[in-house]
Amino acid sequence: MSSRARGPYAKSAEQRRRILDVAQDVFGRRGSHGASLREIADLAGMSQAGVLHHFGSKTGLLMAVLEERDQASRQQADTGATWDEQAQVARSMFERAIADRGLTQLFTTVTAESIVPSHPAHDFTVARYRRTVAEFTAALTEAAPAELEPAAAPATDLEGVARLVMAAMDGLQLQHLLDPDANVLGAFDILLEALPLLASRSPGSTD
């Protein structure tokens, strides 16, 4: 196929990419309810009809942004064979998140909105959390035998540890958005250093 024949497809892909980039910023700043197709189209240098041609509706565009950005983040993810390696993986993920303010703002804003069951991204957000918890729990479980006493490992609530780390990431990302000068990475490091201790505690332990 000649480059001339590929031209329209390349142009369409470029338009779609431009719309997604602009939409990430607008949805992040204004939320899904406050964002308008008019603003997104104007910033992308297109008509509203052009945006709708690619995504069908504002909801379709929102979901395309979330799914595309989520997939990109998952492709960057890795796992570690030991607690130290797993902690470094989590730290790298957190560093990437706070380095991309637009992406962090998008997911923070939409996640907050998605607590309402009728929100178009509610099911996506719930599924994303469940998948992330399951994947992180599995990674911790695989790394745990090398670090925990055999007798303690079966009683360990590694899912609880995974949820705690995720909650810390969410909260610290929010603090970073509100106060970019806050040392959120240092705070996250404190939690990561405590991971082996947290994982060695039996569920319900008060010791």
N, C-alpha and C positions, 0 to 999 in steps of 0.2 A: 504494500500500500504506500502511495506517495505521501510526502510531507504535506502536499496540498490537500489530499483527501483527509489527512488527520487533523487539519487545521480547525474545523468546527468543534471537534471533540476536545482538542487542547484548550480552545477558548472557553468551552463550557466548563471544563475542569478548573480553569483559572477563576472563572466567575464564582463557581461553587466554593472554592477555597477562600476567595475574598469575602464572600458573604459569611462564611463560618467564622472567619477571624473577626470581622466587624461585630457579628452577633454575639460572640463570646464577650466582647467588651461591653456591649449595650446591656445584655442580660445580666452581666456581673454588676454593673453600676445601677441599673434600674429595677432588677428583678423581672420575673416573667410577666407580671401584671403591668408594671410600669413601662416596659419596653414596647416600642411600636415598630411595625413594619416600615412605616414611613421613614423613621430615623435610620433604621438599618439600611434601607434601600438608598437613602440619600448619601450616607457615609460610604456605602459600597459603590456609589456612582452608577446606580441602576434604578429602574422603575420598580414599584411594588409588584407589578405583574411579573417582572423578571425574577424577583425573589420567589414569588409563589410558583413560578414555572419549575424551579429547582426543588422546592420543599413543600409545596402544597398549602401550607398554613403556618401561622406563627408557632403553633404547638409542634408541628412537624419540624420546623427549624430549630426550636428549643431542644427537642429530643435528638436531632441530628448532631447538634453541638455537643450535648452531654455524652452521647454514645461515642462520637469520634474522639473527644478528649479523654474519655475513660479508657478507650481501647489503646490510645497512645500511651497513657500512663501504665497500663498493664504490660505493654510490650517492653517498657523500661525496667519493670520489676524483676527482681532476682531472688534467690533464696540462699541461705547460708547453711553450712553443715554443722556449725557449732554455735553456741550462744553468742560468742564474740562476733562471728560472721553475720549472724542473724541481726544482731544489734546494729552492725554497720549498714546492712541492707535497709533497715528501718530509718536510720539516720540519713542515708542518701536519699530515700524517698521524701523525707521531711525537708531536706535541703532543697530539692528540686521544687517542692511545693511552694515554699516561701520565696524562692527566687522568681517564680512566675506569678506575680501579683494578680494579673488578670484572671488566670485560671483558678487561683485560690479564691478570689472574690466571686467568681462564677459559682463554684461548687458550694461555698459558704452561704451565699445568698439563696440559691435554689434549694439547698438542703433545709434551710430554715423555713422556707415557704412550703416545702413538701411535707411538713408535719400534718397538713390538712389533707385528708384522704382524697378530696376531690381535685387536688392539684394534678396537673397532667404529668408531672414527674414523680408523683408519690410512689408508684409501683417500681419505677426505675431506681429510686433512691433506696427503698427498702431492700430490693434485690441486690443492689451494689454493696450495701452494708453487710448483708448476710454472706455474700460471696467473699468479701474481703476478710470478714471474721473467720470464715471457714478456711480460707487459704492461709491466713497468718497462723491460725491454730495448728494446722497441719504442719507448717514449717517449724513452729516451736516444738511440736511433738517429735518431729524427726530429729531435731537438734538436742532435745532434752536428755536422752539416755547418756550422752557423753558428759553431761554436766551435773546431773542430779543423782543422788543416792538411789539405788534400785528400789529400796523400800519406800522412798518418798514419791517417786515418779508416778505410780498408779493413782495416788491420791491428789495429785496436783491438778488445779483448775486452770489449765492452759488456755481455755476459751476465755475465762475471766481475765487472764493476763493480756490476751489479744485485744479484748474490748477496752481494757484500761489504756493500753498504748494508743489505740485508735481515738479514744476520748481525749487523751492528752494532745494528740496531733490536731484534732479538730479545734480544741480550745486554744491551743497555742497559735494556730493559724489565724483564728479570730483576733487574738491579741496583737498579732503581727499586723493585721489589716488596720486595727485601731491605732497602734503605736509602732511604727516601723523601726523605732530605735530600741524597742524592748529586746532583751537578750533571750529570745525564745529558743534558740538552738542550744544555749547553755542549759536552760531549764529542761529541755528534752534529753540532753545528755545525762542529767541527774537521774531521770527515770530509767534510761537504758542501763546505767550502771547498777541499778537495783533489780534488774530483771531476774537474775539467778535467785536472789533472795525471795522475791515475790513468788516465783514459780515453785520454790521449795516448801512453801506454806500449804498446809492442807486446807481445803475449803472449810470455811467457818472457824478457822483457828484464830484465837485472840492473843496468842503468844507473841 
